[in-house]
Structure formats: C-alpha cells, structure tokens
C-alpha cells in the first residue's frame, strides 16, 4: 500500500500496521515503544473508570476490603475454619 501512496503523492511515505504515516527512514523504535506504552496505559485508565459514577470511591472501598481481609487472616489463628456470625 505504501508504494501506491508514494506514487500518487510523489513522496516516500509508508503506512504501518496501525494506519499512521511514517517517513521512509523509519523512526526510533524506543520512542515508538514508549508512545505505544503511554497510549495503552491511557486506554486502560479510561476503560477502568467507564460505567462507574465514582471510580476513586470504588478503589478506596476495595482497598479497605483487602485490609479487612488481611486483618482477619492475621487474627484468625488456628481456628480460622470455624463458624462465623453474619450480620446483614
């Protein structure tokens, strides 16, 4: 496809697999990896909060739940598998 575009425009440009143009000299692969990593992190962060009214509150709630579970494991001792009271 790069050959067709270069014939029409008269310049040596190529299209990579992601559809963006790059010059025929290529580019620094490390810079490209860094940009791709940043873009992926940005997408993950945006997707993480999608559909939640308050994503920060959810993270705090999960953190508190993990802390409570950790405390229960520490305090559980040898009788960890016994009966527990459940309050609703």
C-alpha positions as CSV (number, residue, x, y, z in Angstrom):
1,X,0.0,0.0,0.0
2,X,2.9,2.3,0.7
3,X,4.0,2.0,-2.9
4,X,0.7,3.2,-4.2
5,X,0.6,6.2,-1.9
6,X,4.1,7.2,-2.8
7,X,3.3,7.1,-6.5
8,X,0.3,9.3,-6.0
9,X,1.8,11.9,-3.7
10,X,5.3,11.8,-5.0
11,X,6.9,11.3,-1.6
12,X,8.4,8.3,0.2
13,X,5.9,7.6,2.9
14,X,4.7,4.3,4.2
15,X,1.8,3.2,6.3
16,X,2.5,0.9,9.3
17,X,0.1,-1.7,10.5
18,X,-1.7,0.8,12.8
19,X,-2.6,3.1,9.9
20,X,-0.4,6.0,10.8
21,X,2.1,7.5,8.3
22,X,5.8,7.4,8.9
23,X,8.6,8.6,6.8
24,X,10.7,6.1,4.8
25,X,13.6,6.5,7.2
26,X,11.5,4.9,10.0
27,X,11.8,6.2,13.4
28,X,13.4,5.5,16.7
29,X,12.0,2.1,17.8
30,X,12.4,3.0,21.5
31,X,10.4,6.2,21.1
32,X,7.7,4.4,19.2
33,X,7.5,1.7,22.0
34,X,7.3,4.5,24.6
35,X,4.5,6.2,22.8
36,X,2.6,2.9,22.4
37,X,3.0,2.1,26.1
38,X,1.7,5.5,27.1
39,X,-1.3,5.1,24.8
40,X,-2.0,1.7,26.2
41,X,-1.9,3.0,29.7
42,X,-4.1,5.8,28.9
43,X,-6.7,3.5,27.3
44,X,-6.6,1.2,30.3
45,X,-7.1,4.0,32.7
46,X,-10.0,5.4,30.7
47,X,-11.6,1.9,30.4
48,X,-11.1,1.2,34.1
49,X,-13.5,4.1,35.1
50,X,-16.0,3.5,32.4
51,X,-19.5,3.0,33.7
52,X,-18.7,4.0,37.3
53,X,-20.1,7.1,38.9
54,X,-17.1,7.5,41.2
55,X,-14.1,5.3,40.3
56,X,-12.0,6.7,43.2
57,X,-14.5,5.6,45.8
58,X,-14.5,2.1,44.3
59,X,-10.8,1.9,44.7
60,X,-10.9,3.1,48.3
61,X,-13.7,0.5,49.1
62,X,-11.6,-2.3,47.5
63,X,-8.5,-1.2,49.5
64,X,-10.5,-1.2,52.7
65,X,-11.9,-4.6,52.0
66,X,-8.4,-6.0,51.3
67,X,-7.2,-4.5,54.6
68,X,-10.1,-6.1,56.5
69,X,-9.4,-9.5,54.9
70,X,-5.7,-9.2,55.8
71,X,-6.6,-8.4,59.4
72,X,-8.9,-11.3,59.6
73,X,-6.2,-13.6,58.4
74,X,-3.8,-12.3,61.0
75,X,-6.3,-12.6,63.8
76,X,-7.8,-15.9,62.6
77,X,-5.1,-18.1,64.0
78,X,-5.6,-21.9,64.1
79,X,-9.4,-21.7,64.3
80,X,-9.8,-20.0,61.0
81,X,-12.2,-22.6,59.6
82,X,-14.8,-22.3,62.4
83,X,-18.3,-20.9,62.4
84,X,-18.8,-17.1,62.0
85,X,-21.6,-14.8,62.8
86,X,-23.0,-13.0,59.8
87,X,-24.9,-9.7,60.3
88,X,-26.9,-8.2,57.5
